Every structure is written in C-alpha cells, then in structure tokens.
Amino acid sequence: MDKDIKEKFENLYPKVFKYALSRAKNKDLAHDLIMEVYIKILNNFRENNEIPEKLEFYTMRAIRNKHIDYIRGSSKTDSIDDVDGYLEPVDENLPSDPLMRKRIIKAFNKLGETCQEVLKLIEQGWKYSEIQELTGKPLNTVAGTVFKCRKKFSTFLYGSENKSENLK
C-alpha cells in the first residue's frame, strides 16, 4: 500500500509544486511546504490506513495553511529589553525606523567636516547670524554653506534626485 501512496504523491507533485511555488515565490520554500504536508499525510495514513478522499484538494489546502503559518511565524519578532544598558543610546531626533536611521547617519558621515559642523549648529537651533559671529564669515556665505550642505546631505540620503522635489 505504501507503493500506492508513493505513486499518488509522485503524480500529484508537479501540480502541487506549481501551486506551492505560486504562493511561496521560492523553490526551496515551496518544496519544504510540500514535504511537510506529504509527511503529515503519510503519518496519518500509517496511523489510520486512510488517504484523504480528495487528495489533491486536501494537499493544496494544507500547503496554503502551512504557507500562512510560515508567514505568520516569520513576521513575529522578539522584543529586547535593555535592562543592562547594552544597546547603544538612541538619538530621539532620528526616526524610529532603524533602516532610515542608518541611512541618515551614513549620509551625514559622508559630509565634510565643515558641513557636519554647520548642520549640527542648525539642528541645535542656531540662527545664521549666530553662526556668522562664531565663524566670522559673511552672512551670505553662511547661508550659502548651509544650503549647499543640506543639498549634499539630501543627495547622499536619497540619491541624485531629492524625493521631496518629486512631490511638488
């Protein structure tokens, strides 16, 4: 009888694989889903000596459910408590999205020393006239420097085109 079920599985596999692949979009995951379902059916067969009446429908439905379980399982994240203070401090001015935070830090670090200093002063709330007094440069030079530094930062952050310009 095992030979009979093996033959049924082999005949059903190409159709089931196409279905699993359409859901999973990954050959390895599709194959894993099918194998899990086949093992479940085979174990049930060995215990009860029964094959589902509509094997193809049952297999497809089981693959669908396994895939949903896989998606739910992969979307779960464990929270990390920083009781001992091992995590690095978070700058509250940066966005909470860790990828965007990394992009901002990376773009800022690409700037030259002058631009970093000027933008830090602006971020701290300094006015152009105060920066002029601090640096001894003319007000127009300070304003031009801030403009150029912001543009460089935007280019490093978003690429050659500023995304905010596309919204206008």
VOMI-542878 format. One record per residue (C-alpha): y, z, x. Coordinates in pm, 1 decimal, m for minus. Each point is the difference from the previous one (the first is absolute). Layout:
REM VOMI-542878
         py         pz         px
          Y          Z          X
...
REM end
This chain:
REM VOMI-542878
         py         pz         px
        0.0        0.0        0.0
      236.8       63.0      297.0
      m42.8     m365.5       88.5
      113.0      m96.8     m350.1
      318.8      205.9       18.0
       69.4     m127.3      352.6
      m18.6     m357.0     m130.7
      236.5       84.6     m286.7
      248.0      154.2      242.9
      m15.4     m300.9      232.1
       55.1     m246.4     m287.0
      289.4      204.4     m134.5
      166.6       62.1      337.3
      212.1     m320.7       34.3
      160.1       45.0     m340.7
       48.6      372.8       46.3
      143.1      m53.3      347.9
      264.1     m241.9     m133.9
       99.2      257.5     m259.3
       13.1      286.5      250.9
      199.8     m213.0      243.1
      251.6      m91.4     m272.9
       58.9      371.6      m60.2
      m13.5      133.3      355.9
      161.3     m294.0      186.6
     m211.2      103.7      300.0
     m352.5     m124.4       78.8
     m117.5      323.9      158.4
      126.2      213.6     m286.7
     m149.6     m241.5     m255.1
     m337.5       18.3      173.7
       21.2      381.7       18.4
       77.4       24.4     m371.3
     m295.5     m219.5      m85.6
     m235.0      196.2      223.1
      107.2      330.9     m155.5
      m63.7     m137.0     m346.6
     m332.3     m155.7       99.6
     m114.1      329.9      154.2
       93.4      183.6     m319.3
     m192.1     m249.4     m213.3
     m299.6       10.8      234.3
       m8.6      381.4        3.5
       21.2        4.2     m377.7
     m281.5     m256.5      m14.6
     m222.5      211.1      227.0
       62.9      314.5     m207.3
      m31.2     m150.5     m349.5
     m175.6     m328.9       75.4
      274.5     m175.5     m199.7
      244.7     m276.6       82.0
      316.9      m25.2     m210.1
      m54.7     m242.1     m287.5
      305.1     m209.7       88.5
      m23.2       29.8      378.0
      283.5     m242.6       76.0
      245.0      166.2     m239.6
     m102.4      347.7      115.3
       41.2      m97.2      366.6
      343.0     m154.5      m55.6
      119.2      303.8     m195.4
     m133.9      237.3      265.0
      174.6     m198.7      276.8
      324.6       14.7     m195.9
      m32.1      377.6      m39.4
      m92.4       50.2      367.6
      303.7     m204.2      103.4
      227.1      209.1     m223.8
     m148.7      315.1      155.0
       61.2     m145.2      345.8
      366.6      m74.8      m81.3
       52.9      347.0     m143.9
     m165.3      159.7      300.5
      204.3     m196.5      251.0
      329.1       78.4     m174.5
      m49.5      375.8       30.1
      189.6      165.5      279.1
      m38.2      347.8      132.8
      312.7      204.5       30.6
       84.3      165.1      326.9
      151.3      343.8        5.7
      224.8       60.7      296.7
      m56.8      374.1        4.2
      m15.6       20.3      379.0
      289.4     m244.2       56.9
     m200.9     m266.0      179.0
      160.4     m292.7     m177.6
      320.5     m139.7      142.2
      322.1       95.9     m178.3
      121.2     m241.3     m262.8
      358.3     m121.6       m9.0
      101.3       41.0     m364.5
      245.2     m290.8       26.9
     m284.5     m244.4       62.1
     m198.5     m144.0     m291.4
     m322.1      177.3      m96.6
     m204.5     m319.1       44.9
     m162.6       47.2      342.7
      m17.2     m372.9       73.5
      368.5      m51.1      m75.0
       84.8      309.5      203.8
     m187.0     m145.8      298.0
      177.9     m334.4      m43.2
      339.3      171.9       m7.0
      m72.6      204.4      312.5
     m136.1     m305.6      179.7
      303.9     m211.8      m96.5
      239.1      278.2      106.7
     m174.0       39.0      335.7
       43.9     m373.6       68.1
      377.0       42.4      m13.7
      196.7       54.6      318.5
      139.1      338.2       95.5
      350.9      m81.3     m127.1
     m124.1     m110.6     m340.6
     m223.7      304.8      m33.4
      290.2      233.5       78.9
      241.3     m173.8     m236.0
     m246.0      m14.0     m288.4
      m93.9      365.0       48.3
      368.0       93.7      m23.0
       41.3     m207.5     m317.5
     m315.5      156.6     m146.5
      143.9      345.6       73.9
      307.5      m90.3     m202.4
      248.7      m77.6      276.4
      290.7     m225.8      m97.0
      101.0     m304.3      205.5
      322.0      174.7      106.1
     m197.5      299.9      130.2
     m232.4     m230.8      194.5
      312.3     m174.4      137.5
      133.4      332.1      129.5
     m337.5       89.5      149.2
      m57.0     m331.8      177.3
      361.1      m96.4       71.3
      m65.0     m353.4     m129.7
      231.3     m179.1     m246.9
      m79.2       47.7     m369.7
      m86.9     m369.7      m46.8
     m245.3       20.1      290.5
     m167.7      303.1     m157.0
      m23.6     m175.5     m337.1
     m137.1     m315.6      162.9
     m252.7      200.3      197.8
     m121.3      181.1     m312.1
      m28.0     m330.6     m186.8
     m194.7     m167.0      283.5
     m228.1      301.1       44.5
      m77.3       18.0     m371.8
      m78.0     m372.6       m0.5
     m230.5       36.5      304.0
     m172.9      295.2     m161.1
      m46.9     m193.6     m322.8
     m141.9     m296.2      193.2
     m244.4      223.7      188.3
      m99.1      171.9     m323.7
      m37.1     m297.8     m233.9
      m28.5     m295.9      234.8
      237.9     m290.7       43.0
      104.7        3.0     m366.8
      144.2      311.2     m154.4
     m182.4       68.8     m326.7
      309.7      147.1     m161.4
      179.2     m333.1       50.2
     m275.4     m174.3     m195.5
       67.1      223.2     m301.3
      361.3     m117.8      m36.7
REM end
